[in-house]
Amino acid sequence: MSPELYFIAGPNGCGKSTFANYLLENPETKGLTYICPDTLALEIKSEQPELSDTEINKLAWMRARILRDECVLRGESFINESVCSHESHLEFLQHAKQRGFKIYVIYVTLNSSTKRIERVNKRVTEGGHGVEPRKITERYERSLNLLPSLMEISDRCLVFDNTTHYRLIFDKNDNTYTCLLADSALSQRIIHALYAQKIEVFYFHS
């Protein structure tokens, strides 16, 4: 049986951790190693409170990279949460796939920059990990630009718009791309990017 990599991706403040918690409690995926830079950053902050946020984030990213590489080397199924705003993530997923992993992607995003910043600020007041507003906006654009390639690498990719509540707007299964909510601005952005790569998109009509 092939090892499985559950990659939970999307910009800061979009609600990725909700899906991570679901997988961690689901009988089929419960007990899998969970790798999340934000969680690691909180651990590092408690261990070394004298460090700056920049230093903490850098160490958390490095630690996450080591942990995920070890899982791939062992052929061990795991869950990885990431903003996915750099092409190195695509290279990593491609490497894992070449090592025999099944790649399952859950991508969560919002269509409002203000909401993303508000949610991150709320998370900070609750003791969570903070991110500069400028970086939130920059990462949003970079992450969304990588989504078509992320979908292409995956064996299955579910895309959710969590602006008001979780809505499944796209489902990529093997080589079939299905749009479930064509009137969404996010869906249209994804569709145009896929068409630019000459990828056919099917539409679901309820």
The 8 nearest C-alpha neighbors of each residue, nearest first, counted from 0:
[[1, 2, 3, 99, 100, 101, 74, 76],
 [0, 2, 100, 99, 3, 101, 74, 76],
 [3, 1, 76, 100, 75, 74, 101, 0],
 [4, 2, 76, 101, 100, 102, 1, 5],
 [3, 5, 102, 77, 76, 78, 6, 103],
 [6, 4, 78, 103, 104, 79, 7, 102],
 [5, 7, 104, 79, 80, 4, 78, 103],
 [8, 6, 80, 105, 104, 106, 79, 81],
 [9, 7, 106, 81, 82, 83, 80, 6],
 [8, 10, 82, 107, 106, 108, 83, 142],
 [11, 9, 82, 139, 13, 108, 138, 142],
 [12, 10, 13, 135, 82, 115, 9, 119],
 [11, 13, 115, 119, 118, 14, 10, 116],
 [14, 12, 108, 11, 15, 109, 107, 10],
 [13, 15, 16, 17, 12, 107, 161, 18],
 [16, 14, 17, 18, 13, 107, 7, 19],
 [15, 17, 19, 18, 14, 20, 80, 7],
 [18, 16, 20, 19, 15, 14, 21, 22],
 [19, 17, 21, 16, 20, 15, 22, 7],
 [18, 20, 16, 22, 21, 17, 23, 15],
 [21, 19, 23, 17, 18, 22, 16, 24],
 [20, 22, 18, 24, 19, 23, 25, 17],
 [23, 21, 25, 19, 24, 20, 28, 18],
 [22, 24, 29, 20, 21, 25, 28, 19],
 [23, 25, 21, 29, 22, 20, 26, 28],
 [24, 26, 22, 29, 28, 27, 23, 21],
 [27, 25, 29, 28, 24, 23, 22, 30],
 [28, 26, 25, 29, 22, 24, 30, 23],
 [29, 27, 25, 22, 26, 31, 23, 30],
 [30, 28, 23, 26, 24, 25, 31, 27],
 [29, 31, 28, 32, 23, 24, 33, 26],
 [32, 30, 77, 29, 28, 33, 76, 78],
 [31, 33, 77, 78, 30, 34, 76, 70],
 [34, 32, 78, 79, 77, 31, 35, 80],
 [33, 35, 79, 63, 78, 80, 32, 36],
 [34, 36, 80, 38, 37, 79, 39, 33],
 [37, 35, 39, 59, 38, 60, 63, 40],
 [38, 36, 40, 39, 35, 128, 41, 59],
 [39, 37, 41, 40, 35, 36, 42, 128],
 [38, 40, 36, 42, 59, 37, 41, 43],
 [41, 39, 37, 59, 43, 38, 42, 55],
 [42, 40, 44, 38, 39, 43, 45, 37],
 [41, 43, 39, 45, 40, 44, 46, 38],
 [42, 44, 46, 40, 45, 41, 47, 39],
 [45, 43, 48, 41, 47, 46, 42, 40],
 [44, 46, 42, 43, 48, 47, 41, 40],
 [45, 47, 43, 44, 48, 42, 41, 49],
 [46, 48, 44, 49, 45, 43, 50, 55],
 [49, 47, 44, 50, 45, 46, 43, 51],
 [48, 50, 47, 51, 44, 46, 45, 52],
 [51, 49, 48, 47, 54, 55, 52, 44],
 [50, 52, 54, 53, 55, 49, 48, 56],
 [51, 53, 55, 54, 56, 50, 44, 129],
 [54, 52, 56, 51, 55, 57, 50, 58],
 [53, 55, 57, 51, 52, 56, 50, 58],
 [54, 56, 52, 58, 57, 53, 40, 59],
 [57, 55, 59, 53, 58, 54, 40, 52],
 [56, 58, 54, 60, 55, 59, 53, 61],
 [57, 59, 61, 55, 60, 56, 62, 54],
 [60, 58, 40, 56, 62, 36, 39, 61],
 [59, 61, 63, 57, 58, 62, 36, 56],
 [62, 60, 58, 64, 59, 63, 57, 65],
 [61, 63, 59, 65, 64, 60, 58, 66],
 [64, 62, 60, 66, 61, 65, 36, 59],
 [63, 65, 61, 67, 62, 66, 68, 60],
 [66, 64, 62, 68, 63, 67, 69, 61],
 [67, 65, 63, 69, 68, 64, 62, 70],
 [66, 68, 70, 64, 69, 65, 63, 71],
 [69, 67, 71, 65, 70, 66, 64, 72],
 [68, 70, 72, 66, 67, 71, 65, 73],
 [71, 69, 75, 67, 73, 68, 72, 74],
 [70, 72, 74, 68, 73, 69, 95, 75],
 [71, 73, 69, 70, 74, 68, 75, 98],
 [74, 72, 70, 75, 71, 69, 68, 76],
 [75, 73, 71, 72, 70, 2, 76, 100],
 [74, 76, 70, 73, 2, 71, 77, 3],
 [77, 75, 3, 2, 4, 31, 74, 70],
 [76, 78, 32, 31, 4, 33, 75, 5],
 [77, 79, 5, 33, 4, 6, 32, 34],
 [78, 80, 34, 6, 33, 35, 7, 5],
 [81, 79, 7, 35, 8, 6, 34, 78],
 [82, 80, 8, 83, 7, 79, 35, 9],
 [81, 83, 9, 10, 8, 84, 11, 142],
 [84, 82, 81, 142, 85, 8, 88, 9],
 [83, 85, 142, 141, 138, 82, 86, 145],
 [84, 86, 87, 83, 88, 141, 142, 89],
 [85, 87, 88, 89, 90, 84, 145, 83],
 [86, 88, 90, 89, 85, 91, 83, 92],
 [89, 87, 91, 86, 90, 85, 83, 92],
 [90, 88, 92, 86, 91, 87, 93, 149],
 [89, 91, 87, 93, 88, 92, 94, 86],
 [90, 92, 88, 94, 89, 93, 87, 95],
 [93, 91, 95, 89, 94, 90, 96, 88],
 [92, 94, 96, 90, 91, 95, 89, 97],
 [95, 93, 91, 97, 92, 96, 90, 98],
 [96, 94, 98, 92, 97, 93, 100, 71],
 [95, 97, 100, 93, 99, 98, 94, 92],
 [96, 98, 94, 99, 95, 93, 100, 92],
 [99, 97, 95, 96, 100, 94, 71, 74],
 [98, 100, 96, 97, 1, 95, 101, 2],
 [101, 99, 96, 2, 3, 95, 1, 98],
 [100, 102, 3, 4, 2, 96, 154, 1],
 [101, 103, 153, 4, 154, 100, 3, 5],
 [104, 102, 5, 155, 153, 156, 154, 6],
 [105, 103, 156, 6, 7, 5, 106, 155],
 [106, 104, 7, 157, 156, 158, 8, 6],
 [105, 107, 158, 8, 9, 7, 159, 157],
 [108, 106, 159, 9, 158, 13, 15, 160],
 [107, 109, 13, 160, 9, 161, 10, 159],
 [110, 108, 162, 161, 160, 111, 13, 115],
 [109, 111, 162, 112, 185, 108, 160, 184],
 [112, 110, 114, 113, 109, 115, 162, 116],
 [113, 111, 115, 114, 116, 136, 110, 109],
 [114, 112, 116, 111, 115, 117, 118, 110],
 [113, 115, 117, 111, 116, 112, 118, 162],
 [114, 116, 12, 112, 118, 113, 117, 13],
 [115, 117, 119, 113, 114, 118, 132, 120],
 [118, 116, 114, 120, 115, 119, 113, 121],
 [117, 119, 121, 12, 115, 120, 116, 114],
 [118, 120, 122, 12, 116, 121, 117, 129],
 [121, 119, 123, 117, 122, 118, 116, 124],
 [122, 120, 118, 124, 123, 119, 117, 125],
 [121, 123, 127, 119, 125, 120, 124, 118],
 [122, 124, 127, 126, 120, 125, 121, 129],
 [125, 123, 121, 126, 122, 120, 127, 119],
 [126, 124, 122, 123, 127, 121, 120, 128],
 [127, 125, 123, 124, 122, 128, 41, 129],
 [126, 128, 123, 122, 125, 129, 124, 41],
 [127, 129, 123, 37, 41, 122, 130, 126],
 [130, 128, 123, 119, 127, 131, 120, 122],
 [129, 131, 132, 135, 134, 128, 119, 11],
 [130, 132, 134, 133, 135, 129, 116, 136],
 [133, 131, 135, 134, 116, 130, 136, 119],
 [134, 132, 136, 135, 131, 137, 130, 138],
 [133, 135, 137, 131, 136, 132, 138, 130],
 [134, 136, 132, 138, 133, 137, 11, 139],
 [137, 135, 139, 133, 134, 138, 132, 140],
 [138, 136, 134, 139, 140, 135, 133, 141],
 [137, 139, 141, 135, 84, 140, 136, 142],
 [140, 138, 10, 136, 142, 137, 141, 135],
 [139, 141, 143, 138, 142, 137, 144, 136],
 [142, 140, 84, 138, 144, 143, 139, 137],
 [141, 143, 84, 139, 145, 144, 83, 140],
 [142, 144, 146, 140, 145, 141, 139, 9],
 [143, 145, 141, 142, 146, 140, 147, 192],
 [146, 144, 142, 143, 148, 147, 149, 141],
 [145, 147, 149, 143, 148, 144, 150, 142],
 [148, 146, 150, 149, 145, 151, 193, 192],
 [149, 147, 151, 150, 146, 145, 152, 89],
 [148, 150, 146, 152, 147, 151, 145, 153],
 [151, 149, 147, 153, 148, 152, 156, 146],
 [150, 152, 148, 149, 153, 147, 174, 154],
 [153, 151, 149, 150, 148, 93, 154, 92],
 [154, 152, 102, 150, 155, 151, 103, 156],
 [153, 155, 173, 102, 103, 172, 101, 152],
 [156, 154, 172, 103, 153, 171, 173, 104],
 [155, 157, 104, 171, 150, 170, 105, 103],
 [156, 158, 170, 105, 169, 106, 104, 171],
 [159, 157, 106, 169, 168, 167, 107, 105],
 [160, 158, 167, 107, 166, 168, 165, 161],
 [159, 161, 166, 108, 109, 162, 165, 107],
 [162, 160, 165, 164, 109, 163, 108, 159],
 [161, 163, 109, 160, 164, 110, 111, 108],
 [164, 162, 161, 165, 160, 109, 166, 110],
 [165, 163, 161, 162, 166, 160, 159, 109],
 [164, 166, 161, 160, 159, 167, 163, 162],
 [167, 165, 160, 159, 168, 164, 161, 158],
 [166, 168, 159, 158, 169, 160, 165, 179],
 [167, 169, 179, 180, 159, 158, 178, 166],
 [170, 168, 178, 158, 179, 177, 157, 167],
 [171, 169, 157, 177, 156, 176, 172, 158],
 [170, 172, 176, 156, 155, 175, 177, 157],
 [173, 171, 155, 175, 174, 154, 170, 156],
 [172, 174, 154, 175, 155, 171, 153, 176],
 [175, 173, 172, 176, 171, 151, 154, 155],
 [174, 176, 172, 171, 173, 177, 200, 201],
 [177, 175, 171, 200, 201, 170, 174, 172],
 [178, 176, 201, 170, 202, 200, 169, 171],
 [179, 177, 169, 202, 180, 168, 203, 201],
 [178, 180, 168, 203, 169, 202, 181, 177],
 [181, 179, 168, 182, 178, 183, 186, 169],
 [180, 182, 183, 186, 178, 179, 187, 202],
 [183, 181, 180, 184, 186, 187, 185, 179],
 [182, 184, 186, 185, 181, 180, 187, 168],
 [185, 183, 187, 186, 188, 182, 110, 181],
 [184, 186, 188, 183, 187, 189, 110, 160],
 [187, 185, 183, 189, 188, 184, 181, 190],
 [188, 186, 190, 184, 189, 185, 191, 183],
 [187, 189, 185, 191, 186, 190, 192, 184],
 [188, 190, 186, 192, 187, 191, 193, 185],
 [191, 189, 187, 193, 192, 188, 186, 194],
 [190, 192, 194, 188, 193, 189, 187, 195],
 [191, 193, 195, 189, 190, 194, 188, 196],
 [194, 192, 190, 196, 198, 195, 191, 189],
 [193, 195, 197, 191, 196, 198, 192, 190],
 [196, 194, 192, 193, 197, 191, 198, 190],
 [195, 197, 193, 194, 198, 192, 147, 191],
 [198, 196, 194, 195, 193, 199, 192, 200],
 [197, 199, 193, 194, 196, 200, 195, 176],
 [200, 198, 197, 194, 201, 176, 193, 175],
 [199, 201, 176, 177, 198, 202, 178, 190],
 [202, 200, 177, 176, 178, 199, 203, 175],
 [201, 203, 178, 177, 179, 204, 200, 181],
 [202, 204, 179, 178, 205, 177, 201, 180],
 [203, 205, 202, 179, 180, 178, 181, 201],
 [204, 203, 179, 202, 180, 178, 181, 177]]
